[in-house]
């Protein structure tokens, strides 16, 4: 069985223990054993990144650009291989896995160009003879904590800008998906980036992540994951005034108005709620449907779900793969029971299903006749479970859409320019989708939300500079 080590200061080092990486489509398939770092090894990685920062931060921006471009080129050349690995360990379908690998490669190439476009300002002073210059400089060591649901794309959109702007990195992938994180690290290790600039430290969040929070040499922490863990990161970082960035949960609404194209609305709702097994922070788990189209929407959604094939992630006929692990499956099934107990009507799915291989397969659960006070309408489930909520009119639908502690993504299906325009302005979310699924974003534009979904600067695109750099104003007397 293959064993995969941590990358620390340019060397591959075994950890204090190992973690078996299982395929959720086939539990007999062990992908490999991955090193688990302890606190001492994590501190060595932080020290290596700290030592490498002075030279890297003021070094050639062309060298940064060349290295990032090389990483992106290799990821794109190996997109099918990397996509298959991702699908095998996380459970996305193979087309989704390949698509995510492509996105990761494009992200590195985007930030290769951004390394050459680090912008500043030169302004006239109010004092004669004084020169004023505003520059952006890297923070220092960045601790990156990535989730399991996008194990190539999310690390890419954190690592690439961190390196492009001159920071050094210590990266902790999620324990459930170490293979994708290790694959990125192995590609980075051959890119020409000096030893210590990038470090891979696989291990438990309570051990590795806690060192990021506690160590004063870590200047910034970029975290994507659960609300509870994000709150712990925030409390620890603010205690020592470290910069931090959080992407957490979502309870995203998809509003469907009476004038919507029914086929467009149902396709957007089913894809947004259930594809990627619903394991997306942007998934539309609240489907808020105006009463005039409500019965037709329920029936059309039920018919479309009946055609959806749940199965092994690598099989061509599969539309939706397995849930990522037993713990997540148990949580999903518990919410199905909660929905029933609360009085919502289960119109499709909601049961565990068997396939040729032993895996965590679940039929997508669609509830009707829900209301916004139910737990299935308020708490993030992070699985293939969605609730349809009736709305009296557009104003009522907008009120329901905004009635949540989260604010990541929000969608509307309508043929009315009036309502689409109003919704884009008044939806309390960081991202708004019109006549398309709430999940699915471009890699060169900002990603992030409001309220309990996000904290700090946006991720992706040119907006990434807000987190990965600090602003300096310099005055020179001529």
N, C-alpha and C positions, 0 to 999 in steps of 0.2 A: 504494500500500500504506500502511495506517495505521501511524503511528509513535506510540509511547506513552512519555511522559516520566516522570521521577522527580518526586515531590512533596517539596520541601524548603523549609521555612520559609514555607509557604503559596504557593509558586510552582512551576510545572511547568517542569522543567529537563531539557534533553537530556543524555545521558551521554557518556562518553568514547568509547563504541562502542555497537553495537546487537546484539541477539540475536533471531534469527528463531524464532518460536513455531510449531511444526508440529503438525498433527493426527495422532495415532498411528493413527487409523482410515483416514486418507487423506493420504498424504505429499505429495500435490500441493496440499493445502490449507494455505496459510500464513496463520495467524490474524492476525499483525501483527509489527512490529518493535518491540522493547522496549529502552529505554535501559539501558545497563550503566554503573554508577557505578565510578569509580576510588577510590583511597584518599583523595584530596584532597576529592572530592565527599562521600564518606561522613563525613569529619571536619566538613564544613560542616553536614551534617544533625545530627550529634551536638551541635555547638555550638548549633544552633538549638533543639534539644530542651532542652539545658542552660539556655539563656537563658529559655525559656518556663516552666521548672519552678516557679520561686518564686511566680509569680502563679497558675498553674493549681492548684498543690498546696494553696493556702489559699483558693481561690475558692469560688464558690457551688456547693454540691453539687446544687442544683436545676438549675443550668446543665449540669452533667455529666449528670444524669439525663435532661434534655430532649434533649441532643445524642445520647446513646446510644439513646434511644427512637426518635428520628427516623431514625437509621441502621438500626435493626432494622425499622422500619416500611417503609422503602424497599426493603430487601433482600427482605422478605416480599412486597411488591407486585410485585417484579421477579423472583420466584423461578424462573419458567419460563425467562426470558431468561438469568439468571445460571446456572441449572442446565444449560442448553444450552451455554453458554460453557465451563463446567467439563468437561462430557462431551466437548466438541470438543477441548479441549487436553490432558486427562488420560486419557480413555478409559473412564471410568465410563459405564454405560448412562444414558440420559436420565432414567428414574425415580430412579435413584440420585443423579444430579446435582441434580435438583430437590429431592429429599429433603435433600441436604446444604445447599443454599441455604436451605431452610426452617429447618434446624437453626441455621445461622449467624444468621439473623434473630432466632430465638428466644433465642439466646445474648446478643445485644446488648440485647434487651428485658429479659432476666433481670438483667443487670448494670446496666441503667438503674435498676431498683428497688433493687439492692444499693448503689448510690451513696448512697441515702438511709438505708441501714441499716448504716453503718460503726459497729461496736459497740466498746465499751470496758467498763471496770469501775470501780466506786468501792467501796473497801474500808475498813473500820475499821482504824486503825493500832493497834499494840500500845502506842504512846506517846500518852498523853492530849493532846488539843488538836491533834493532827497529822491532816491530811487526806491520803489516798492516792488517786491517780487513775491509771488505766492506760488508755492510748490507743493507737490504731493510726495510724501516719502513713505516707505514701507513701515509697518508696525514693528516687526521682529518675528519671534516664533509664533506660529499659528497652530493651535490644536484643533484638529478637524475630527468631528464625531459624526459619522454617516449612518443612515438607517438601512434596513434590509430591503425595502420595497423597490428602490431604484439603485442597485448596487454598483452600476457603472456611471450613470448620468449624474447622480448627486455628488459622488466623490469628484467627478470631473469638474463640475461647476464650482466646487470649492477649491480644489488643488490648483487648477489652471490659473485662476486670477491671483491666488496667493503667491505663486511662483512668478507670474508675469510682472507683478508690482514690486518684486524684490524681497518678499518674505521667505522664511524657511518654514518647513512643515513637519509636523508629527501627526500621522494619520491613523485613526482607529476605525476600521470598518465594523459593521454589525456582526455579532457572533454567528448569526444564522447564515451569513453569506460571505465568508472570508475568501472564497475562491475568486470572485470578481475583484475584490480589493487587492488581493495578492497579484492577480494578473496585471492590473494597472501599475502596481509597484515594480513588477519585474520589467515592464516596458520602460518605465521612468528610469530604472537603474542603468539602462543602456543608452540613455539619451544624451549623455555628455554633461549632465548636471553634476557638480562636485559632490563628493561624499559629505553627508551631514545635512545637505540642503533639503532633502526629502527623506523621511523615515517612516516606515510602516511598523506599527506596533499593534498586533492583534491581541485581543484579550477582553476581559469582562469590563463593562462600563464602570462598575463599582470600584475597580482597581485602576485601569488605565485612564478612564475618563476623570476619575477623581484626582489623579495626579495633574491632569491638565488644569483643573480648577484650582488646585492648591499651590502649584509651583509658580512663583513670581517671575520666572524666566519666560513663561508663556504669556505673550502680550495680548493675544486675542483668541477667542474660542468661537468656532462656527459649528453650530449644532442643528441637526434635524432629527426629530424623533417625537416622543410622547410629551404631552403637556406636563405630566408629573416630573419627568426627568429634566425637561427644559426649565422648570421652575427651580430645580436644585442647581442647575448650571448657573442660572441668573443670580441666585442668592450667593453662591460661592464666588462668582466673578465680581459682583458688585462689592463684596466685602473687601477685596483687595484692589478695586478700581480697574480691573481688566476689561478690555473691550469685548463685547459678546454679541452674537447674532443668533437668533432662534427662529426656526421654522417648526411649527408644531401641528396641532390638529386642525380638523375642518369638519363642518356639518353643513355641506354645501347645498343650496337650494337650486332646483331647476324649475322655473315658472313656465307653465304652459297655458297660454290664453286661448279663448274660444276661437279666435281667428287664425290660430297656428295651422300650418300644414301638418296634418296628423302623422304622415309617414316620417317627415323630418323630425318631429317632436319625439316620436317613439324611438326612432333610431338614436337620437342624441341622448335620450334618457337611459336606454338600455346600455349603450356603450359607456356612457359616463358613470352609471351606477355599478355595472357588473363586470366590464372587461378589466383585465389585470386582476381578476377575482375580487374586484372592489377594494383592493389593497393600495389605494392612492389617497393621499391627503386631499386631493382635488375631486374625489368621487362625489357624484350627486346623489346623496343618500336621502334627501328630502325632495320629492316630486310634488310640487304645488300646482294643482290643476284647477282651472276655472270650471265651474259646475256645468256650463253648457257643453263642454267637450269631455267632461269627466267619464261618463260611462263608456264612450267610444275609446278613450285613451286606455282605460283599464283593460278592455277586451283586446285591443290591438297589442298592448304590451305583453299580456298573457300569451297571445298567439306567437309573438316574436320570441319570447323566452322558451316556448315549447320547441323551437327550432335550434336553440343554442346547444352545442355539444360541449359537455364538461368531460375532460379526460387528461391523459398524459400530456405534459407540456410540449413534448417533442413530436407528437403525432400530428400529421398534416390536417386531419379533420377536426382537431380540437379548436374551439373558440375561447374557452375559459379553462385555465389550468387549476391545479389544486390550491388550497389554502396553504400557507407557508409552513405551519407546524401544528402539532397537537394542541398547544396552548391557545393559539389563535383560533383553531377550529372550535375548541371548547367555548371560547368567548363568543364566537359567531352563533353557535347553537344556543347558548344561553340567552342571547338577545332575541332569537326566534321565539323562545318560550316566554320571554318578557313581553314581546309584542302581542302574543296571543292572550296572555293574562291581562294585559291592559285593555283588551277589547278590539284591537285592530284585526282586520280580516286577512288571513293568509290566502292569497289567490294563486300563488305559484311557488313551488320549490320549498326550501327550508329544511330539507332532510340530508343526512349524509348518504352518499351513494357509493356503490362498489364499481370498480373497473378491473381490467385484466391484471393490473399490478396493485400492490397494497400502498395506497396513498391517501392524502387528506382531501378527498373530493367531497364537494358540497353543491347541491342544486341551488342556484340563486334564488333568494327569498324575496318575493314582492308582496308587501302588505298594502291593502286598501283601507279606506275609511279611517285613517289615522288622524290624529290632531297634534298640534304643535307642543302640547304639554306632556305627551308621552315620552318615556325614556328613549324609545327607539327613534324619536324625532329630535332629541336634545343631545344625546351622548354619542360620541364618535365610536362606531362599531369596528371600522376598518376591515370590512369583509363584504361579501356579496349579499347585502341586506339593504333594501330600500323601502321607504314608506311613502305612499301617495296620500296627500293631504288636500281636501277640497277647499276651494277659495270662492267667495261670493263674486268678486270682481277684481280688476287690476289692482286697485288700491289695497284691497284686503290681501291679495297675493304678495304685494310688495312688503306690507307690514309683516306677514308671516315669514317672508324670506329674510328680513332683517332681524327677526326676533330670535337671536341666537348669540351665544357668547363668542362664537367664532366669526371669522370674516376673511376666508382665503379666496374662494372662487364662488361666483354666482352666475346663473344663466337664465335666459328667457327665450322661449320660442314664440314668435309672433310674426305676422306679416304687416304689422302696423309700425311705420317709422316713428310715429308719435310715441308709442309705448316703448319701443326699443330705445329711443333717445332718452326718454325720461328714466328708464331703468338703468341705463349706463351711468347716468349722473347720480341716481339716488340709491343704488344698491350699495350696501355697506360691506364692500369686499375689495381686496387688492386687485382682483382680476374679474372681468365680466365677459361672458360669452353670449353671443346672440345667434340663435338657430344652429348651435353646435354644442357638443358635449362640454361639460365643465372641466373635464380632464383633457390634457393635451395642450402643451405650450411650446412656443418657439424658443430656441436656445440663445438668441441674441437680444432678447428683450427682458425687462425686469420680471422677476418672480417673487411673490410674497403677498402677505395679507395684512389684515387689520385685527383689532381686538385681541382675542385670545389665540389667534392663529400664528402670529408672527411678532417678533420684537427686533428692532434694529434696522439696519440698512437692508435694501433689497439685494437679492442674489441675481446673478446672470447679467450679461450685457455690460454696457459701459457703467451701469449703476453699481457694479461690484466694487468699483474703486472707492465708494463711500465707506465700505467696511475695511478693505485691505490696505488702505493708506491713511495717513494722518496729514493734516494741512499745516504748512509752516509759512509764516509771513516774515520776510526779511527786509530790513531797511538799510540802505547804504547812503551815506552822505558823500556826495561827489567832491 
